[in-house]
Amino acid sequence: MEDTTPELACPIAPVVDVVFSRWTTPILWALNEYGRQRFVELSRRIATITPKVLTQRLRQLERDGLVVRTYHAEVPPRVEYEISDLGRSLGPLFASLAEWSPNLEQVELARADYDRKANAGTRRPAARR
């Protein structure tokens, strides 16, 4: 059997790499839901992200064409970010994922069941006297 590249084995892998890398989804979601925002607004909406990481992710999203950065030359300077048309085209994907999210309860139940069975299988029987 021939080895194949990950892209050929799973053609959605590159899409997942772009769209679902850490922090990308919350950033795109916030920009899609709330429109154009300044850095500090995004930072407040995604409270657990550090400023350094937010800066890195916004730069990558701008490079990927999913976010548009607008610099306003005023005093003080103002920078705003908004989702691009390309980024907005991910809306149906996000909507499908949101529609699927009630299934997370079943995932949690499956995990608990698996963990319970795994723990039961790893216990040693009590030693007989």
Secondary structure, DSSP 8 states (H G I E B T S, - for coil): -----HHHH-TTHHHHHHHSSTTHHHHHHHHHHH-SEEHHHHHHHTTTS-HHHHHHHHHHHHHTTSEEEEEE-SSS-EEEEEE-HHHHTTHHHHHHHHHHGGGHHHHHHHHHHHHHHHHHHH-------
